[in-house]
Amino acid sequence: MTDCCVRALVTGKVQGVWYRRATQEKALQQSLTGYAKNLPDGRVEVLMCGHSDAIKLLSEWLWQGPEGAQVTHVELEVLDNCHAPSHFATH
């Protein structure tokens, strides 16, 4: 498969439950780069860049999240011409 970048917007109880840190750990396990950051409206934005199979695995995990998270929706968008970061950060 190919490398790509996908942005996810995760809705539900996803702030204050270690969602960003757990996402970073899962992304690093899959050799993905990008970021996870809290949004003012209570959602978490996740940028995943790397091998499409690894992105698929992380995208599926986003629905579960860490213990304590209650995900109600995950919106995915494939990004064209996205500059992949060199690491995975949390903001």
C-alpha positions as CSV (number, residue, x, y, z in Angstrom):
1,M,0.0,0.0,0.0
2,T,1.0,3.6,-0.1
3,D,1.8,6.4,2.4
4,C,-0.8,9.0,3.0
5,C,-2.1,11.4,5.6
6,V,-5.6,11.2,7.2
7,R,-7.2,13.7,9.6
8,A,-9.6,12.4,12.2
9,L,-12.1,14.4,14.3
10,V,-13.0,12.4,17.3
11,T,-16.2,13.2,19.2
12,G,-17.4,12.1,22.6
13,K,-15.8,12.0,26.1
14,V,-12.3,12.2,24.7
15,Q,-10.7,15.0,26.7
16,G,-9.4,14.5,30.2
17,V,-9.1,10.7,29.7
18,W,-5.5,10.4,28.3
19,Y,-6.9,10.1,24.8
20,R,-4.1,12.1,23.1
21,R,-1.3,10.3,25.0
22,A,-2.8,6.9,24.3
23,T,-3.2,7.8,20.6
24,Q,0.4,8.9,20.4
25,E,1.5,5.6,21.9
26,K,-0.6,3.6,19.4
27,A,0.7,5.8,16.5
28,L,4.3,5.3,17.5
29,Q,3.7,1.5,17.7
30,Q,2.6,1.7,14.0
31,S,5.5,4.0,13.0
32,L,3.1,6.8,12.2
33,T,3.8,10.6,12.4
34,G,1.3,13.4,13.0
35,Y,-0.3,14.8,16.1
36,A,-3.3,14.6,18.5
37,K,-4.7,17.8,19.9
38,N,-7.7,19.0,21.9
39,L,-10.1,21.3,20.1
40,P,-12.0,24.0,21.9
41,D,-15.3,22.3,21.2
42,G,-14.4,19.2,23.1
43,R,-13.3,17.0,20.2
44,V,-9.8,15.7,19.5
45,E,-8.1,16.2,16.1
46,V,-5.7,13.5,15.0
47,L,-3.4,13.7,12.1
48,M,-2.0,10.3,11.0
49,C,0.7,10.1,8.3
50,G,2.4,6.9,7.1
51,H,1.6,3.6,5.6
52,S,-2.1,3.2,4.8
53,D,-2.4,-0.2,6.6
54,A,-1.1,1.4,9.8
55,I,-3.4,4.4,9.4
56,K,-6.3,1.9,9.0
57,L,-5.4,0.2,12.3
58,L,-5.1,3.4,14.2
59,S,-8.3,4.7,12.7
60,E,-10.2,1.7,13.9
61,W,-8.6,2.1,17.4
62,L,-9.8,5.7,17.6
63,W,-13.3,4.4,18.0
64,Q,-12.3,2.6,21.2
65,G,-9.7,4.9,22.7
66,P,-8.2,4.4,26.1
67,E,-10.1,3.3,29.2
68,G,-12.5,6.0,30.3
69,A,-13.1,7.4,26.8
70,Q,-16.6,7.2,25.3
71,V,-16.3,7.8,21.6
72,T,-19.5,8.7,19.8
73,H,-18.2,9.6,16.3
74,V,-15.0,9.6,14.2
75,E,-14.9,11.6,11.0
76,L,-12.0,10.8,8.6
77,E,-10.7,12.9,5.8
78,V,-7.8,11.8,3.5
79,L,-5.6,14.8,2.9
80,D,-4.0,15.5,-0.5
81,N,-0.6,17.2,-0.6
82,C,-0.2,17.0,3.1
83,H,3.3,17.6,4.5
84,A,3.9,14.7,6.9
85,P,5.6,15.7,10.1
86,S,8.8,13.9,11.2
87,H,7.3,12.8,14.6
88,F,4.0,12.3,16.4
89,A,3.2,15.1,18.9
90,T,0.5,15.9,21.4
91,H,-0.8,19.5,21.7
